[in-house]
Amino acid sequence: MTNRLAQSQSLYLRKHAENPIDWWPWCDQALETAKANNLPIFLSIGYSSCHWCTVMEGEAFSEAAIAEYMNANFLPIKVDREERPEIDSIYMQALQMMTGQGGWPLNIFLTPGDLVPFYGGTYFPIEPRYGRPGFLQLLEAIRRFYDVEKSKLQTIKDEIVGHLQQAAALAGKAELSAELLEQGIVANTRAVSAVNPGPSFPMIPYCTVALRGTRFNFESQEDARQACILRGLDLAMGGIYDHVGGGFHRYTVDATWTVPHFEKMLYDNGQIVEYLADLWSTGVTEAAFKRAIDKTVSWLKREMTSPQGFFYAAQDADNFIESTAIEPEEGAFYVWNYSQLEELLTSSELAQLKQEFTITPEGNFEGSNVLQRRHSQQLSDILEGALAKLFEVRYGCSPEVLATFPPARNNQEAKTGNWSGRIPPVTDTKMIVAWNSLMISGLARAYSVFSQPEYLELAINATKFILDNQWVQGRFHRLNYDPVEGDNGIVGKPSVPAQSEDYALFIKALLDLHQASLGIGENFAPSLSYQYCLEQAIKVQQEFDELLWSLELGGYYNAVGDDASSQLLVRERSYDDNATPSANGIAIANLVRLTLLTEDLQYLDRAEQSLQAFSSVINNYPQICPSLFTALDWYRNCTLVRSETECINSLIKQYFPASIYQLDPNLPEQTVGLVCQALRCLKPASSVSQLLEQVQQSQIRAS
């Protein structure tokens, strides 16, 4: 017996289709039913590769007694946060106000009609444990409170709504000064260099602004550079990286970057590829960085790229050990028992593996070994051969032969697939514009630095899919599900109107692709030339401005105020960074870049308005908004370099993070390039060395 979620396009929602709970999707009918019947709403938000979401689905949400009470006393709604991030953002903020912390699954109770939250938490076990109440007892207490404690309930609601409205409105303006930029860079560099006792996250938005800061003469500049390098080494050498198959896991559960939470998210991989390429371009040419990028692109092409060219969203942390298993196990696809290694490898291979990786008979994860490197130099041929043997055990084929590895789209496919190696984790095959855009940007930057045509080809194919498929009746859409064969070839199912992060990150991807494509000529991708990338970026920006720009406040709203979004408590303009950069931070940087490329000062006006709109946050809470400081850096130090192909190709491989390039075949005689600093141009450079000096000086002029 299935519930309403059985027909959902979302893999996460379908995972709950056989729960005895009478789940609703977020829709007008659900909200109206709750209001008409005076049923408090139980809103549960998660995503397909979330480990604790999976645990709660198999425990509390599958329990008959819990379902019986839930169905009679609440209206339960399930939301995929990857489909509706604007809903998740509001209620995650509310949960953090209530408890001081957040995470997924996000389980929160709302009053019907006004949708105001009054109690929430994350994972709730069936029976009391881990310092958390049993879920059925919690439901009974919440319903009793809702029915009896009307005065307390209203007080809680008023406080929550007040905080949310205050956070959404913002207030105050400040000078966008050099001192403010330095303050933000230093604060966010501390976040990268801090030694934390708990889990380790990539935190790429913070790393990005910290790396940008290393070109200034700020105090402790060298310490900042070392912190950025160390973060790159932790990522490329740690257990967070899959040294056998490529790709980065979500985070590690420890402070030593050893044992990961094993899900792989597209958005992490796109950002990390871009960051490691940037580190390389600063002169930190660690072999581990290049290998991590190359093998991640191999994983992307093999497991995460659809036949239509877009990139899948995520892979689960868990997989089944055997087809008869009832529940999957976390990390089983990736870890290695010591006795397995002894059987698979020669004594010489095992000896070298133990020397290079943290391999022990006891293991570092539940008796097995997560591979973590000890050194960053190039691996020997023997070691690469040993890792190839492990790859073959995992995938059933050697890496040289295995070009594509079909996804297991759900648990049933995983269990019944004809896998010649281990049973793989489930892959969430939906296309998310924002996450694809992060990967496109990473590939574009890696191509600029390493000149690997495959990187650019993958980026171009994904971009073409989005441009060709994600507009419905003139409106940009965020998601695409399960492309199928139609009368006009392969077509997909665009879904959910695009949100600010989709617009901002896709415009950034188009501009990054424009830059990467400047030196390759029209024959490489005539349907997606650098001129066409810029034209499309301008077109998408126009739609973004029309639908999401706040005329009253400045900055961009998260979602359009149409029928679905108008059901939300507040209309947010996200400025804080989490696992992904803030939409407004990216959008402001885009506006500055578009100003330089088009000479249209309306973009610059809008960038300044946006920075002023968030200036109180920038001043008072610099540690939560690194992408706004990246945008401020662009605003204060933006540099346009006009030159010819050969010179641009040389400059773009280097690290000039506030520069953008434009081909100019009509330079004055005896001129190699022109450097413009925002609204003024320097004397034409007559030599490459003079041009390089001008670019370097321009990058730090406003500090």
C-alpha positions as CSV (number, residue, x, y, z in Angstrom):
1,M,0.0,0.0,0.0
2,T,1.6,3.3,-1.1
3,N,0.8,6.9,-0.1
4,R,0.6,10.1,-2.1
5,L,4.4,10.3,-2.6
6,A,4.5,7.2,-4.9
7,Q,3.9,9.4,-8.0
8,S,6.5,12.0,-7.0
9,Q,9.4,12.7,-9.4
10,S,11.7,13.2,-6.3
11,L,13.7,10.1,-5.3
12,Y,13.7,11.3,-1.7
13,L,9.9,11.5,-1.6
14,R,9.4,8.2,-3.3
15,K,11.6,6.6,-0.7
16,H,8.8,7.4,1.7
17,A,6.0,6.1,-0.6
18,E,5.5,2.9,1.3
19,N,5.5,4.4,4.8
20,P,2.2,3.9,6.7
21,I,2.3,7.6,7.4
22,D,-0.2,9.4,5.1
23,W,2.3,11.8,3.7
24,W,1.4,14.8,1.6
25,P,3.7,16.7,-0.7
26,W,3.9,20.5,-0.1
27,C,0.9,21.8,-2.1
28,D,-2.1,24.1,-1.7
29,Q,-4.4,21.2,-1.1
30,A,-2.4,19.9,1.8
31,L,-2.2,23.3,3.5
32,E,-5.9,24.0,3.0
33,T,-6.8,20.5,4.4
34,A,-4.7,21.2,7.5
35,K,-6.4,24.5,8.0
36,A,-9.9,23.2,7.5
37,N,-9.4,20.4,10.0
38,N,-7.3,22.3,12.5
39,L,-4.5,19.8,12.2
40,P,-1.0,21.0,13.2
41,I,1.4,20.3,10.3
42,F,4.3,17.9,10.8
43,L,6.8,19.2,8.2
44,S,9.7,16.8,7.5
45,I,12.5,18.0,5.1
46,G,15.5,16.0,3.9
47,Y,17.2,14.7,0.8
48,S,17.9,11.4,-0.9
49,S,21.5,10.9,0.1
50,C,21.0,12.0,3.7
51,H,22.1,9.1,6.0
52,W,20.0,10.0,9.1
53,C,17.0,10.8,6.8
54,T,17.3,7.2,5.6
55,V,17.6,5.9,9.2
56,M,14.4,7.7,10.3
57,E,12.5,6.5,7.2
58,G,13.3,2.9,8.2
59,E,12.6,3.4,11.9
60,A,10.0,6.0,13.1
61,F,8.3,6.6,9.7
62,S,7.8,2.9,9.2
63,E,6.3,2.2,12.6
64,A,2.6,1.4,12.6
65,A,1.8,2.9,16.0
66,I,3.5,6.1,15.1
67,A,1.8,6.3,11.8
68,E,-1.6,5.7,13.3
69,Y,-1.2,8.6,15.8
70,M,0.4,10.9,13.2
71,N,-2.4,10.4,10.7
72,A,-5.1,11.0,13.2
73,N,-3.6,14.1,14.9
74,F,-1.3,15.8,12.4
75,L,-1.1,16.6,8.7
76,P,2.3,15.2,7.6
77,I,4.1,16.9,4.7
78,K,7.3,15.7,3.1
79,V,9.7,18.1,1.3
80,D,12.8,17.4,-0.7
81,R,15.1,20.3,0.2
82,E,16.8,20.0,-3.1
83,E,13.5,20.7,-4.9
84,R,12.4,23.5,-2.6
85,P,15.4,25.1,-0.9
86,E,13.4,28.3,-0.2
87,I,11.1,26.3,2.1
88,D,14.0,24.5,3.8
89,S,15.8,27.8,4.3
90,I,13.0,29.4,6.3
91,Y,12.3,26.5,8.6
92,M,16.0,25.7,9.1
93,Q,16.5,29.2,10.3
94,A,13.5,28.8,12.6
95,L,15.0,25.5,14.0
96,Q,18.3,27.2,14.7
97,M,16.5,29.9,16.6
98,M,14.7,27.3,18.6
99,T,17.5,24.9,19.4
100,G,20.8,26.6,18.4
101,Q,21.6,24.0,15.8
102,G,20.3,22.5,12.6
103,G,20.7,19.6,10.2
104,W,18.7,17.0,8.3
105,P,16.3,15.5,8.6
106,L,14.6,18.7,9.6
107,N,11.4,17.9,11.5
108,I,9.3,20.8,12.5
109,F,5.7,21.4,13.6
110,L,3.6,24.3,12.2
111,T,0.3,25.8,13.1
112,P,-2.2,25.4,10.2
113,G,-3.2,28.5,8.2
114,D,-0.3,30.7,9.1
115,L,2.4,28.0,8.8
116,V,4.3,29.4,11.8
117,P,6.7,26.8,13.5
118,F,6.5,26.2,17.2
119,Y,8.6,23.1,17.9
120,G,11.3,21.3,15.9
121,G,14.3,19.0,15.9
122,T,16.3,16.7,13.6
123,Y,16.5,13.0,14.0
124,F,14.0,11.5,16.4
125,P,14.4,7.8,17.4
126,I,11.5,5.4,18.0
127,E,12.5,4.9,21.7
128,P,14.2,7.5,23.9
129,R,18.0,7.5,23.3
130,Y,20.9,9.7,22.4
131,G,19.4,12.3,24.7
132,R,16.3,12.5,22.5
133,P,12.7,11.6,23.3
134,G,10.9,8.7,21.7
135,F,9.0,9.9,18.6
136,L,5.5,8.7,19.6
137,Q,5.8,10.2,23.1
138,L,7.0,13.4,21.4
139,L,4.0,13.5,19.1
140,E,1.6,13.0,22.0
141,A,3.2,15.8,24.0
142,I,3.2,18.2,21.0
143,R,-0.5,17.6,20.2
144,R,-1.3,18.1,23.9
145,F,0.6,21.3,24.0
146,Y,-1.1,22.5,20.8
147,D,-4.6,21.8,22.2
148,V,-4.0,23.1,25.8
149,E,-1.3,25.7,25.9
150,K,-2.7,28.3,23.6
151,S,-1.1,31.3,25.3
152,K,2.4,29.8,25.4
153,L,1.9,28.6,21.8
154,Q,1.1,32.2,20.6
155,T,4.1,33.6,22.5
156,I,6.5,31.1,20.8
157,K,4.9,31.9,17.4
158,D,5.2,35.7,17.8
159,E,8.8,35.4,18.8
160,I,9.7,33.2,15.8
161,V,7.9,35.3,13.3
162,G,9.5,38.4,14.7
163,H,13.0,37.0,14.3
164,L,12.3,35.7,10.8
165,Q,10.9,39.1,9.6
166,Q,13.7,41.0,11.2
167,A,16.3,38.7,9.5
168,A,14.6,39.0,6.2
169,A,14.3,42.8,6.3
170,L,17.9,43.8,7.3
171,A,18.7,47.4,8.0
172,G,21.6,49.9,7.9
173,K,24.2,51.0,5.4
174,A,28.0,51.2,5.6
175,E,30.9,52.3,3.5
176,L,32.2,49.6,1.2
177,S,35.8,50.3,2.3
178,A,39.1,48.6,2.0
179,E,39.1,48.2,5.8
180,L,35.7,46.3,5.5
181,L,37.2,44.0,2.8
182,E,40.2,43.3,5.0
183,Q,38.0,42.6,8.0
184,G,35.9,40.1,6.1
185,I,38.9,38.3,4.5
186,V,40.7,38.0,7.9
187,A,37.5,36.7,9.7
188,N,36.8,34.1,7.0
189,T,40.5,33.0,6.9
190,R,40.3,32.3,10.6
191,A,37.4,30.0,9.9
192,V,39.6,28.0,7.4
193,S,42.6,27.9,9.7
194,A,40.7,27.1,12.9
195,V,41.3,23.6,14.4
196,N,37.9,22.1,15.3
197,P,37.5,19.0,17.4
198,G,34.4,17.8,15.5
199,P,33.5,17.0,11.9
200,S,35.5,18.5,9.0
201,F,33.7,20.1,6.1
202,P,35.2,21.4,2.9
203,M,33.8,25.0,3.5
204,I,34.8,26.1,0.0
205,P,33.2,29.5,0.1
206,Y,35.4,30.3,3.0
207,C,38.5,28.9,1.4
208,T,37.8,30.8,-1.8
209,V,37.7,34.2,0.0
210,A,40.7,33.2,2.1
211,L,42.7,32.4,-1.0
212,R,41.7,35.7,-2.6
213,G,43.1,37.4,0.4
214,T,46.6,35.9,0.1
215,R,47.4,38.5,-2.7
216,F,47.1,41.4,-0.2
217,N,49.6,42.5,2.4
218,F,47.3,41.8,5.2
219,E,48.7,40.8,8.6
220,S,49.5,37.0,8.8
221,Q,49.2,36.8,5.0
222,E,51.7,33.9,4.9
223,D,49.7,32.0,7.6
224,A,46.6,32.5,5.5
225,R,48.4,31.0,2.5
226,Q,49.5,28.0,4.5
227,A,45.9,27.5,5.8
228,C,44.6,27.5,2.2
229,I,47.3,25.0,1.1
230,L,46.6,22.8,4.1
231,R,42.9,22.7,3.3
232,G,43.7,21.7,-0.3
233,L,46.0,18.9,1.0
234,D,43.4,17.7,3.5
235,L,40.9,17.4,0.7
236,A,43.2,15.8,-1.8
237,M,44.9,13.4,0.6
238,G,42.2,12.8,3.2
239,G,39.6,10.1,3.5
240,I,37.1,12.6,2.3
241,Y,38.5,11.9,-1.2
242,D,37.8,8.5,-2.9
243,H,41.4,7.6,-3.9
244,V,40.2,4.5,-5.8
245,G,37.3,5.8,-7.8
246,G,37.6,9.6,-7.6
247,G,35.2,12.1,-6.3
248,F,34.8,13.8,-2.9
249,H,32.5,12.7,0.0
250,R,30.4,15.2,1.8
251,Y,32.5,15.6,5.0
252,T,34.5,13.6,7.6
253,V,33.1,12.8,11.0
254,D,36.4,13.6,12.6
255,A,38.9,16.4,12.8
256,T,41.6,14.5,11.0
257,W,39.9,14.2,7.6
258,T,39.9,10.4,7.9
259,V,36.5,8.8,8.0
260,P,33.9,10.4,5.7
261,H,30.1,10.6,5.7
262,F,30.2,8.7,2.5
263,E,27.6,10.4,0.3
264,K,29.0,12.2,-2.7
265,M,27.3,15.5,-3.6
266,L,27.7,17.2,-7.0
267,Y,27.9,20.6,-5.4
268,D,30.9,19.7,-3.3
269,N,32.8,18.2,-6.2
270,G,32.3,21.2,-8.5
271,Q,33.5,23.7,-5.8
272,I,36.5,21.5,-4.8
273,V,37.6,21.1,-8.4
274,E,37.6,24.9,-8.9
275,Y,39.4,25.5,-5.6
276,L,42.2,23.0,-6.3
277,A,42.6,24.4,-9.8
278,D,42.9,27.8,-8.3
279,L,45.5,26.6,-5.7
280,W,47.5,25.1,-8.6
281,S,47.4,28.4,-10.5
282,T,48.9,30.2,-7.5
283,G,52.0,28.0,-7.9
284,V,51.1,25.3,-5.4
285,T,51.7,22.5,-7.9
286,E,51.1,19.5,-5.7
287,A,50.8,16.2,-7.6
288,A,47.9,15.2,-5.2
289,F,45.9,18.2,-6.5
290,K,46.2,17.3,-10.1
291,R,45.4,13.6,-9.4
292,A,42.4,14.5,-7.3
293,I,41.0,16.7,-10.1
294,D,41.7,14.2,-12.9
295,K,40.2,11.3,-11.0
296,T,37.2,13.3,-9.9
297,V,36.5,14.2,-13.6
298,S,36.8,10.5,-14.4
299,W,34.2,9.7,-11.7
300,L,32.0,12.5,-13.0
301,K,32.1,11.2,-16.6
302,R,31.8,7.5,-15.6
303,E,29.0,7.7,-12.9
304,M,27.5,11.1,-12.8
305,T,26.9,12.2,-16.4
306,S,23.6,11.4,-18.1
307,P,23.5,10.4,-21.7
308,Q,22.0,13.8,-22.4
309,G,25.1,15.5,-20.9
310,F,23.8,16.9,-17.6
311,F,25.2,15.8,-14.2
312,Y,23.3,13.8,-11.6
313,A,22.8,15.2,-8.2
314,A,24.2,12.8,-5.6
315,Q,25.2,9.3,-4.5
316,D,24.0,7.8,-1.3
317,A,26.3,7.1,1.7
318,D,24.9,3.6,2.1
319,N,24.8,0.5,-0.1
320,F,23.7,-3.1,0.1
321,I,26.3,-5.7,0.9
322,E,24.3,-8.4,-0.9
323,S,21.0,-8.5,-2.8
324,T,19.2,-10.2,0.0
325,A,20.1,-7.6,2.6
326,I,17.1,-5.7,4.2
327,E,19.0,-2.5,5.0
328,P,22.0,-0.9,3.3
329,E,25.3,-0.3,5.2
330,E,27.1,3.0,5.4
331,G,30.4,3.2,3.4
332,A,30.5,-0.5,2.4
333,F,31.1,0.3,-1.3
334,Y,34.3,2.3,-0.4
335,V,36.1,0.6,2.5
336,W,38.6,-2.3,2.6
337,N,39.1,-5.1,5.1
338,Y,42.8,-5.8,5.7
339,S,42.5,-9.4,4.9
340,Q,40.9,-8.4,1.5
341,L,43.9,-6.3,0.8
342,E,46.2,-9.2,1.6
343,E,44.3,-11.4,-0.8
344,L,44.1,-8.9,-3.7
345,L,47.6,-7.4,-3.6
346,T,51.1,-8.7,-3.9
347,S,53.4,-8.3,-0.9
348,S,55.2,-5.4,-2.7
349,E,51.9,-3.6,-3.5
350,L,50.6,-4.0,0.0
351,A,53.9,-2.8,1.5
352,Q,53.8,0.4,-0.6
353,L,50.1,0.9,0.1
354,K,50.7,0.7,3.8
355,Q,53.6,3.2,3.4
356,E,51.5,5.7,1.5
357,F,48.1,5.2,3.1
358,T,46.8,4.7,6.6
359,I,46.3,1.0,6.3
360,T,46.2,-1.2,9.5
361,P,44.9,-4.7,10.3
362,E,42.5,-3.0,12.9
363,G,41.3,-0.4,10.4
364,N,40.0,3.1,11.0
365,F,36.2,2.5,10.3
366,E,34.4,-0.3,12.0
367,G,37.2,-2.8,11.4
368,S,37.8,-1.7,7.8
369,N,40.1,0.8,6.2
370,V,39.2,4.2,4.7
371,L,42.2,5.1,2.5
372,Q,44.0,8.3,3.6
373,R,47.3,9.4,2.1
374,R,50.4,10.3,4.1
375,H,52.2,12.3,1.3
376,S,51.3,14.5,-1.6
377,Q,53.8,13.5,-4.2
378,Q,53.0,11.6,-7.4
379,L,52.1,8.0,-6.7
380,S,54.3,5.3,-8.1
381,D,53.3,3.0,-10.9
382,I,53.1,0.1,-8.4
383,L,50.7,2.1,-6.2
384,E,48.5,3.1,-9.1
385,G,48.4,-0.5,-10.2
386,A,47.4,-1.6,-6.7
387,L,44.6,1.0,-6.7
388,A,43.5,-0.2,-10.1
389,K,43.1,-3.7,-8.6
390,L,40.9,-2.3,-5.9
391,F,38.9,-0.4,-8.5
392,E,38.3,-3.7,-10.4
393,V,37.0,-5.4,-7.3
394,R,34.7,-2.5,-6.6
395,Y,33.4,-2.0,-10.1
396,G,34.0,-5.4,-11.7
397,C,36.1,-3.9,-14.5
398,S,39.5,-2.1,-14.8
399,P,39.4,1.7,-14.9
400,E,40.9,1.7,-18.5
401,V,38.0,-0.4,-19.8
402,L,35.1,1.0,-17.7
403,A,34.0,4.2,-19.6
404,T,30.5,4.4,-18.0
405,F,28.9,2.9,-14.9
406,P,25.1,2.9,-15.0
407,P,23.4,4.3,-12.0
408,A,21.2,2.4,-9.6
409,R,18.2,4.7,-9.4
410,N,16.6,3.2,-6.4
411,N,17.1,0.4,-3.9
412,Q,15.3,-2.1,-6.1
413,E,17.6,-1.4,-9.0
414,A,20.6,-1.7,-6.7
415,K,19.5,-5.1,-5.4
416,T,18.5,-6.6,-8.7
417,G,21.2,-5.1,-11.0
418,N,23.7,-7.4,-12.7
419,W,26.7,-5.9,-10.9
420,S,30.0,-7.7,-11.5
421,G,31.6,-5.9,-8.5
422,R,30.1,-4.5,-5.4
423,I,26.5,-3.3,-5.2
424,P,26.8,0.4,-5.7
425,P,25.0,3.2,-3.7
426,V,21.8,4.6,-5.2
427,T,22.4,7.6,-7.4
428,D,19.9,10.5,-7.4
429,T,19.7,11.1,-11.1
430,K,17.8,14.4,-11.1
431,M,19.4,17.5,-12.7
432,I,19.6,20.6,-10.5
433,V,20.6,23.7,-12.3
434,A,22.5,25.3,-9.4
435,W,24.6,22.2,-8.7
436,N,25.3,21.6,-12.4
437,S,26.4,25.2,-12.6
438,L,28.9,24.7,-9.8
439,M,30.4,21.7,-11.7
440,I,30.5,23.6,-15.0
441,S,32.4,26.4,-13.2
442,G,34.8,23.9,-11.7
443,L,35.5,22.2,-15.0
444,A,35.9,25.5,-16.8
445,R,38.5,26.6,-14.3
446,A,40.3,23.3,-14.4
447,Y,40.4,23.5,-18.2
448,S,41.9,27.0,-18.1
449,V,44.6,25.8,-15.7
450,F,45.4,22.3,-17.1
451,S,44.3,22.6,-20.8
452,Q,42.5,19.2,-20.7
453,P,39.9,19.3,-23.6
454,E,37.7,16.7,-21.8
455,Y,37.1,19.0,-18.9
456,L,35.7,21.7,-21.2
457,E,33.7,19.3,-23.3
458,L,31.9,18.0,-20.2
459,A,31.1,21.6,-19.2
460,I,29.9,22.5,-22.6
461,N,27.5,19.5,-22.9
462,A,25.9,20.2,-19.5
463,T,25.5,23.9,-20.4
464,K,23.9,23.1,-23.7
465,F,21.4,20.7,-21.9
466,I,20.4,23.5,-19.5
467,L,20.0,26.1,-22.3
468,D,18.0,23.7,-24.5
469,N,15.7,22.2,-21.9
470,Q,15.2,24.3,-18.8
471,W,12.9,27.0,-20.2
472,V,9.1,26.4,-20.1
473,Q,6.9,29.1,-21.6
474,G,9.7,31.6,-21.2
475,R,10.4,30.7,-17.6
476,F,13.7,29.2,-16.3
477,H,13.2,25.9,-14.3
478,R,15.4,24.5,-11.6
479,L,15.1,20.7,-12.0
480,N,14.9,18.0,-14.7
481,Y,13.8,14.5,-14.1
482,D,14.4,11.3,-16.0
483,P,14.8,12.3,-19.7
484,V,13.0,10.0,-22.0
485,E,12.8,9.4,-25.8
486,G,10.2,11.6,-27.4
487,D,9.1,12.6,-30.9
488,N,11.7,15.3,-31.0
489,G,14.6,13.2,-29.6
490,I,15.6,13.0,-25.9
491,V,13.4,15.3,-23.8
492,G,13.2,15.7,-20.0
493,K,10.7,16.9,-17.4
494,P,11.6,20.4,-16.3
495,S,10.2,21.1,-12.8
496,V,10.0,23.8,-10.2
497,P,10.7,27.4,-11.3
498,A,14.3,28.4,-10.9
499,Q,15.3,30.1,-7.7
500,S,18.0,32.7,-7.1
501,E,20.8,30.2,-6.7
502,D,19.9,28.7,-10.0
503,Y,20.0,32.0,-11.8
504,A,23.1,33.3,-10.1
505,L,25.2,30.1,-10.4
506,F,24.2,29.5,-14.0
507,I,25.1,33.0,-15.0
508,K,28.5,32.5,-13.2
509,A,28.9,29.2,-15.1
510,L,28.2,30.9,-18.4
511,L,30.7,33.7,-17.6
512,D,33.3,31.1,-16.5
513,L,32.8,29.1,-19.7
514,H,33.1,32.3,-21.7
515,Q,36.5,32.9,-20.1
516,A,37.7,29.3,-20.6
517,S,36.6,29.3,-24.2
518,L,38.4,32.5,-25.3
519,G,41.4,30.8,-26.7
520,I,40.0,27.6,-28.3
521,G,38.5,29.0,-31.5
522,E,35.0,28.5,-32.9
523,N,35.6,25.0,-34.3
524,F,35.7,23.4,-30.8
525,A,32.1,24.1,-29.9
526,P,30.5,26.3,-32.6
527,S,27.1,26.0,-31.0
528,L,28.4,27.3,-27.7
529,S,31.1,29.9,-28.6
530,Y,32.4,32.4,-26.1
531,Q,30.3,35.1,-27.7
532,Y,27.2,32.9,-27.3
533,C,28.0,32.2,-23.6
534,L,28.1,36.0,-22.9
535,E,24.9,36.6,-24.8
536,Q,23.1,33.9,-22.8
537,A,24.5,35.2,-19.5
538,I,23.0,38.6,-20.4
539,K,19.7,37.0,-21.3
540,V,19.5,35.0,-18.1
541,Q,20.5,38.0,-16.0
542,Q,17.7,40.0,-17.5
543,E,15.1,37.3,-16.5
544,F,16.8,37.2,-13.0
545,D,16.4,40.9,-12.6
546,E,12.8,41.0,-13.8
547,L,11.6,38.2,-11.5
548,L,13.7,38.3,-8.3
549,W,15.3,41.7,-7.9
550,S,14.0,43.5,-4.8
551,L,13.2,47.1,-5.9
552,E,12.5,48.2,-2.3
553,L,15.4,46.6,-0.5
554,G,18.1,45.6,-3.1
555,G,19.5,42.2,-3.6
556,Y,17.6,39.1,-5.0
557,Y,14.8,37.2,-3.4
558,N,15.2,33.4,-3.1
559,A,12.1,32.6,-5.0
560,V,9.4,34.3,-7.1
561,G,6.3,35.4,-5.2
562,D,3.9,33.2,-7.2
563,D,1.2,31.0,-5.8
564,A,3.5,28.4,-4.3
565,S,6.0,30.8,-2.8
566,S,3.3,33.1,-1.4
567,Q,2.4,30.4,1.1
568,L,5.7,31.0,2.8
569,L,6.1,33.0,6.1
570,V,8.7,35.4,4.7
571,R,10.4,36.2,1.4
572,E,14.1,35.7,2.0
573,R,17.1,37.2,0.3
574,S,19.8,34.7,1.2
575,Y,23.2,36.2,2.0
576,D,24.8,33.5,4.2
577,D,27.0,30.7,2.9
578,N,26.6,27.1,3.8
579,A,27.8,24.1,1.8
580,T,27.1,26.2,-1.3
581,P,27.8,29.9,-1.8
582,S,25.1,32.4,-1.2
583,A,23.0,33.4,-4.2
584,N,23.4,37.1,-3.6
585,G,27.2,36.8,-3.1
586,I,27.5,35.1,-6.5
587,A,24.9,37.4,-8.1
588,I,26.8,40.6,-7.1
589,A,30.1,39.3,-8.5
590,N,28.3,38.4,-11.7
591,L,27.0,41.9,-12.0
592,V,30.5,43.4,-11.7
593,R,31.9,41.0,-14.3
594,L,29.0,41.8,-16.7
595,T,29.8,45.5,-16.2
596,L,33.3,45.0,-17.5
597,L,32.3,42.8,-20.4
598,T,29.3,44.9,-21.6
599,E,30.2,48.5,-20.4
600,D,26.6,48.7,-19.1
601,L,26.8,50.6,-15.8
602,Q,23.3,49.5,-14.7
603,Y,24.9,46.3,-13.7
604,L,27.4,48.1,-11.5
605,D,24.6,50.2,-9.9
606,R,22.8,47.1,-9.0
607,A,25.9,45.5,-7.6
608,E,26.5,48.5,-5.3
609,Q,22.8,48.6,-4.3
610,S,23.1,44.9,-3.3
611,L,26.3,45.3,-1.3
612,Q,24.7,48.2,0.5
613,A,21.5,46.1,1.2
614,F,23.6,43.5,3.0
615,S,26.2,46.0,4.5
616,S,24.9,45.5,8.1
617,V,25.5,41.7,7.8
618,I,28.9,42.3,6.2
619,N,29.9,44.6,9.0
620,N,28.5,42.7,12.0
621,Y,28.7,39.1,10.9
622,P,31.5,38.7,8.4
623,Q,32.1,35.1,9.3
624,I,28.7,34.0,7.9
625,C,28.9,35.6,4.5
626,P,32.3,34.9,2.7
627,S,30.8,35.1,-0.8
628,L,29.6,38.7,-0.1
629,F,33.3,39.5,0.6
630,T,34.3,37.8,-2.7
631,A,31.7,40.1,-4.3
632,L,33.1,43.1,-2.5
633,D,36.6,42.2,-3.7
634,W,35.3,42.1,-7.3
635,Y,33.6,45.5,-6.7
636,R,36.7,47.2,-5.4
637,N,39.4,45.5,-7.5
638,C,37.7,44.5,-10.7
639,T,40.0,44.5,-13.7
640,L,39.3,44.0,-17.4
641,V,42.2,42.8,-19.6
642,R,41.8,43.2,-23.4
643,S,44.4,41.3,-25.4
644,E,44.9,38.6,-28.0
645,T,44.5,34.8,-27.6
646,E,48.0,33.9,-26.8
647,C,48.4,36.5,-24.0
648,I,45.0,35.7,-22.5
649,N,45.8,32.0,-22.4
650,S,49.0,32.8,-20.5
651,L,47.3,35.1,-18.0
652,I,44.2,32.9,-17.4
653,K,46.4,30.0,-16.2
654,Q,47.6,32.3,-13.4
655,Y,45.8,33.4,-10.3
656,F,44.3,36.8,-10.8
657,P,40.9,36.4,-9.1
658,A,39.5,39.9,-9.8
659,S,40.3,39.9,-13.5
660,I,38.2,39.1,-16.5
661,Y,39.4,38.8,-20.0
662,Q,38.2,40.0,-23.4
663,L,39.6,39.2,-26.9
664,D,40.5,42.3,-28.7
665,P,42.0,41.8,-32.2
666,N,42.1,45.5,-32.9
667,L,44.6,46.6,-30.3
668,P,46.6,49.8,-31.1
669,E,49.9,49.2,-32.9
670,Q,52.7,48.0,-30.7
671,T,50.3,47.2,-27.9
672,V,50.0,43.7,-26.3
673,G,47.1,44.5,-24.0
674,L,44.9,47.1,-22.3
675,V,44.1,47.0,-18.6
676,C,41.0,48.8,-17.3
677,Q,40.3,49.2,-13.6
678,A,36.5,49.6,-13.2
679,L,35.8,53.0,-14.8
680,R,39.4,53.9,-15.9
681,C,41.9,52.5,-18.2
682,L,45.7,52.4,-17.8
683,K,48.3,53.3,-20.4
684,P,48.4,50.6,-23.2
685,A,51.0,47.9,-22.4
686,S,53.7,47.6,-25.0
687,S,55.2,44.4,-23.6
688,V,54.0,41.3,-21.9
689,S,56.0,42.2,-18.7
690,Q,54.4,45.6,-18.6
691,L,50.9,44.0,-19.0
692,L,51.6,41.5,-16.3
693,E,52.8,44.2,-13.9
694,Q,49.6,46.2,-14.6
695,V,47.4,43.2,-13.9
696,Q,49.2,42.4,-10.7
697,Q,49.0,46.0,-9.4
698,S,45.4,46.3,-10.4
699,Q,44.4,43.2,-8.3
700,I,45.3,45.0,-5.1
701,R,44.8,48.7,-5.9
702,A,41.8,49.2,-3.7
703,S,43.2,47.5,-0.6
